[in-house]
Amino acid sequence: VSCHKAADPKVIATLLLSSGLCTADKQNKAGYTPIMLTALAAFRSDSDLETVMQLLRMGEVNAKASQAGQTALMLAVSHGRIDMVRALLACGADVNLQDDDGSTALMCACEHGHVEIVKLLLAVPGCDATLTDNDGSTALSIALEASQNDIAVLLYAHLNFAKPPSPVSWHRHGRF
């Protein structure tokens, strides 16, 4: 009869995080931190979310990988992990950071066709849909190039209709 009982990975993770021995910002040989690698995971339960939030609060959610300069938010977006995107945004992830190619999380969402993530990112105050990458492409041009027409319509509407016209522009057009 075996006395060995498998330990619950969540319990182990929680113990490591609370011990102070875990360094959330230490990069591995490939240049990724535990936060960046966690961004690729999917939640299975609310307790997973609690453990992830504990890790995110311990480290720098806006750190860039040493190779290509991607952030945890960019990784979560490109893998379609909407729950992780929400968690990262709740912990202060910057939607406007650019990787070494000049790409943003919004550009990644557009390229990969993640409509719900695009909506989520556009809802973040300060999300700049006009940023350009190193090739001069914007989120809108990337969506069009990738034939993501629904996303292109969202971006066009956001860029052109999201802000009400100022009273100055009403005056110029004869409307009060």
N, C-alpha and C positions, 0 to 999 in steps of 0.2 A: 504494500500500500504506500503510495507516494504522499508525502507531507507537503509537497510543493504546490502552491496555489499561485496562479498567474496574477500579477499586480495589474490594477486598472491603470491604463496609460494616463487618464485624466488626473488620477490621484498623484501619480508620479510627477506629472507636469506641474500641478498645483504646489506640491512640496518643493520642487526645484525653484519655482518662481518665488515662493514665499521665503525660501532659505537665504536669498541674496547671493547665492553661488552662481546663478544663471546670469549671463551677460547678454542682454537683449540686442545690443548694438555691435557685438563682435562678428566680423565677417569671416566666412569660411574661405577655403582656398579659391573658390569660384567667385568670391566677392559678394556673397549674399549673407544677410543677417537673419537671425531666427524670425524676426518680424516679416521680412521679405518672403521667407519660405512658408511661414504661416499663412500669408496672403493667398497662397495657392490652394489651401485646404478648403474643404466644404464642411459646414456645420451639420452635425447630426442631431444635436439637442441643445437646449438652453444652457446646460452646464458647459458644453463646448464653447458657447459664446462667452460665458463668464470667464473661462480660462483664457480665451483669446484676448478679451478686453484687459485682463490682468497683465498679459504680456505686452499689449500695445501701450499701456500706461507706463510701463517700465522703460521703454526705449524711445528712440527717435523715429517716428513714423515717416518722416520726410527724408531719411537717409537715402543716399543713392548707391546702387551697386557699383563696385569698382570697374566692372566690365559693362559698358554700354550706358551706365548711369541711370538705370531704371529705378523707380521707387516701388515700395510695396503696393501703393495704389495702382500704379501702372500694371504691375503683375496681376493683381486681383482683377482689374478691368479686362486685360487681354485674355484671361482665362474664364471670364464670365461669372465670377464669384460675387454676385450682387450683395449677399449678406456681409461678405468681407469688405466690400466697398463701403457699405453703410457704417460698419464698425470703424474702419479707418477714417472716414469723414467725421464720425463722432469724436474721434481722438485727435482731430486737428490736421488730417492729411491735406496738403496743399494741392488743389486741383490744377493749378497753373504751372507747377514745376515741369521743366523740360529735361528730357534725357540727352545723351550725347548727340543724337540726331536732331534734337529740337522738338521731338514729339512730346505731347502731353497725354494725360489719361483720357481726355476727351477725344483726341485723335485716335488713340488705341481703340476706344469703344466704337468709333465711327468705322474704322477699318475692319473690325471684327463683326460688325453688325449687331451690337448689343444695344437695342433700342431702349430698353428699360434703364440700363446704366447711363445712356446718354441723357435721358430725362432726369435721372437722379443728379448727375453732374451739373447739368444746366440749371438745376434748382438751387445749387450752392451759390450764395451771395459772392459776387466777385469772380465767378467763373468767366474766363475770357475766351470766348469762342473765336476771337479774331487773331489769336497768336499764330505765328507761322513757324514751320520747322526749317531746318537748314536748306531745304530745297525750295522754300517759299510757299509751301502748301499750307492751307488752313484746314480746320476740321471739316468745313463744308466741301472743299475741293477733294479731300480724302474720301469723304462719303460718296461723292459723285463718281470718283474714279473707281471705287469699289462696288459701284452699282447698288449702293445702299440708299435707295430713293426715299424711303420713309424717314430715314435719319436726316437726309438732306433737306426734306420739307420741314422737319422739326428745327433744324439749325437755321434755315432761312427765316422761319417765323420768329425764332428767338432773336436773331440779329436785327430784324426789321420791324417787329411788332411788340417786342417784350416791354419796351419802355414807352409810356405815354408821351406824346409830344409836349414839349415845354410851352408855357404861355408865350414865350418869345416867338416860337415857330407858328403858333396859332395867329398871332398878330400879323406876321409876315404873309400868311395865307388868307387873311381877312376873316378868320374865325375867332369868336370870343366865347 
